[in-house]
Amino acid sequence: MSRATFGIAALACAAVLLPGCGDGGPFASGPVLRGEWGGEGAVLRASEDPARLDFGCVVGLVRGGIRLDDDGFFARRGAVSLNGPLGPDVHPATFSGRVTGRRMTMNVQLAPGGPEIVFGPLTLERDRPGSLPLCTAG
């Protein structure tokens, strides 16, 4: 198994094992967001399980996908690796925002108990290629 594959597998496991980041909640009743979404410094690959968000040199996973309410809002728990897929610095996080047509605005907030960090707002567009920085493993 390559280091990159191992890192993604470790992040996926952390999304299940860290308290409060494996169940996806709190909005779990709407349709699952699908497709490729891109923007300046961010790429979202939305699917049933897991949704993967790359932004900056951060990787985030949302188990169970991102589910929208009737007005296009979402708030889902997941996990982020602040050092990218090879880094050990994994934290539970909340992914929240709104989809309007083909545009999405999203914030990612690390869960209480860890560093007080909010990333965003990230602006993404469906079927748009995103741009990501070149990240190096330290």
N, C-alpha and C positions, 0 to 999 in steps of 0.2 A: 504494500500500500504506500503510495507516495505521501510526502509530508503534507501537501495541499489537501489530498483526499482525507488523510488522517485528521487534519485540522477541522475540516467541515464536519466530519463524523463526530469529533469531540464537541463542537458547537451544537450539533443536533442533539447529542446526549445531554448537554447542559440545559438545553431548552426544555427537556423533559424532567431533569433532576432538580434544577433550582426551584425553590418554592415559588409558586405563583406564576411561573413563566411557561409551563407546559400545557396549560389547558386552553390557551387562546382567548378566553373571555375578555371583556364582559359582554360584548354583543355577539351572540353566537347563533342567532336565528335567521339572519338574512342570507342572500346568495353569496357565494364565494367569488371574489374578484379573480379574474383570470387575465393572462396575457403578459406581454412585455411592455413595461413603462420606463421611459427614460427622461432624463433632464440633465442640467448642468451639475456634474459631480455625483450623479446617482443613477442606478439601474435597479428596477424591481422586476423580478420574475415571479409573477403571481400564479399560484396553482393551489390545488387542494392541500397538499402537504409535502414539504413546507413551502411557504412563500419566502423568497430570499431577496433581501435588500442589500445592495452594495452601495455605500456612499462614503466619499473620501477614502480612507484606508480602513473603514469599519465594515464588518459583515454582520447582518442581522437575519435571524430566522424566526418565522411565525408558524408554529405547528398548527395544523388544521386550517391554514389559509387565512386570508383577510376577508371577513364577512361584513357586508354593508347593511345598514338599516334602511328604512323606506326613503329617507332623505339623502342617502349617499354617505352618511357619516360612518366612521368605524373607530373602534378602540380595541386593540388586541394585544395580548401579552405575548412576549417572546423573549429572545435573548440576543445580545450583541457581543461580538468580540472586538474590543477596542484596538487590538493589534492586527486585525485581519485574520484570515483563516489559519494562520500558523501560530497565532498568539494565544497565550494561556489566560489572558485577561477577559474572562467571560462574565457578563452581568445580566440579570433579568432586566427587561425594559418593556415599556408600553409604546406601541405604535398607534398613533391616532391621526385622524384627519378627515378629509371629505373628498369624494369624487363627484365632479359635475361634468357630465358629458365625457369628453376624452381627456380631461385635466384632473389632476389630483394634487392636493396639498397635504403634506404629511409632516408630523413631528415625531421624534423618537426621544423618549425620556427614560433615563435609567431609573430603576425602581428604588423606592426608599430603602435606606440602609447602606447604599453604596454612594459613590460620588454623585453630587447634584449636577447632572449634566442634561441639557436638552439640546438635541440636534434639530435644526430646521428653522423655519419651514423649508422643506424640500418641495419643489414643484416638478411634477412629472407629467408626461403626456403619453397616452396609449400609442403603441407601435412606433414610438420615436426612439432612435438609438441614443443611449445616454453616454456621457463622457466620464471616465474615471481617471484619477491620477495614477501614476506608476508608484506602487507601494513596494517597499523592500522589507523583507523579514529581518528583524534585528537580532 
